[in-house]
Amino acid sequence: MDDSLMSQDLNLEQQQNLKKQQLKSENKILRISFIGSTLFLLSECLAAFFTHSQAVLMDCVYDLVDLAMLGPFMILVPKLYKPVTERWPYGFAQIESLFIIIKCGLLLFLDIQLLTDSVQLILEGGHIVNAGAVAAFELFISVSCVTMYIVLRNMNKHFSSPTVSAELYIWKLDAYSTGGVGLAFVIQLLLQFTPLSFVVPYIDPAIAIFMALILAKEPITMIWDAVKSLILLAPKEEVMDHIRAETNDTLSKYDLYIDFLDVVKTGRKVWIDVYITQKDDMLSISALKKAHDEIVAKLKPEYQDVFVELIPEIEPLKKLPC
């Protein structure tokens, strides 16, 4: 009995140490991202002012929204590692989902606004920008974003969170978009000396429209996932199937069976309630504890914060596996 209690204390201490390391790592990632975003935002604002490019302006606006939302995220992150309480039964996980909805909602609104402005600019005959300067600047920013993405991804190897995933997505998006814009303006430089030079005034707003359409997909997806998290919908079918398979595989070793599986995913946390039944009226508490620990150990690598409850069903199934 003493050895068992000692083992539980060690496991609890290991979990607490792991959470401290994760919090430290996540804070470090967000601080680096904040500093990088600030530097890139300043450079993009200057470039947008001097070049009058819609494409550069779109990058600038996206980075401005990301920076404005990153500050509150940095305050929120330590609270995400606090234990659940009666007042906060799901901790602060749902607040994280709410922040993601606000952030992605702003990005989507600005995306639509810039799309509308670019269409209007084309209808008015387009405009000419310094293609050489824009191309050099965008390609430089693209290389810088790739470097930042690789650094942050390597720091995030051992765990994942919706907040950090959103930041990594934005850096990856910046790398693709700025690289594409840079190459497009290189093409504009070449077109100036061809019979197709008449399309040059439309290239900048056309690039902005293309970027707006491409960039709209991810915020919509993230908003939908965050909404499902807020209203506590069950996760995707493949996630449910995976949890059911892993749980059933463990329970069957103890002659226990799933009667009903209730899975809630909100933010980075996953709550799993497994209503179980058995062949007779005898239920071993020690077997139940072992089954619980094995299920948690199996699911922990897939889901960062997973909470499992095994609940004996009062009314047994009418038909049990033989």
Number of C-alpha atoms within 10 A of each C-alpha: 6 7 8 9 10 11 12 12 12 12 12 12 12 12 12 13 12 12 16 14 12 18 17 13 16 22 18 15 20 20 15 14 22 19 12 16 20 17 11 19 20 14 15 23 17 15 19 19 12 13 16 17 20 23 27 26 20 23 22 21 18 18 23 20 15 23 18 13 17 21 13 11 18 18 11 16 19 15 15 20 17 11 11 13 9 7 7 11 10 19 19 22 25 23 19 23 24 16 19 24 21 15 20 23 16 17 23 21 12 18 23 16 13 22 22 13 15 24 16 13 18 17 10 10 11 19 16 15 19 14 22 13 15 27 23 15 19 26 22 15 21 24 16 16 24 17 15 19 22 14 13 20 17 9 14 18 8 11 14 16 17 16 21 20 13 18 21 20 14 18 25 18 20 23 23 18 26 25 21 18 24 26 17 17 25 18 15 24 17 13 15 13 9 9 8 11 13 10 13 20 17 20 22 27 24 19 19 26 24 14 22 22 12 13 16 17 11 17 20 16 12 19 21 13 19 26 18 18 23 19 12 15 14 16 16 10 9 9 13 15 11 13 19 17 11 15 23 17 14 19 23 14 11 15 15 23 24 21 17 14 15 13 20 19 25 26 27 20 21 20 16 18 16 23 17 21 24 21 15 9 8 7 15 9 9 9 15 17 12 14 20 19 13 16 21 19 12 14 18 13 12 14 17 16 18 17 17 17 14 19 15 18 15 10 9 16 15 5 7 13 10 5
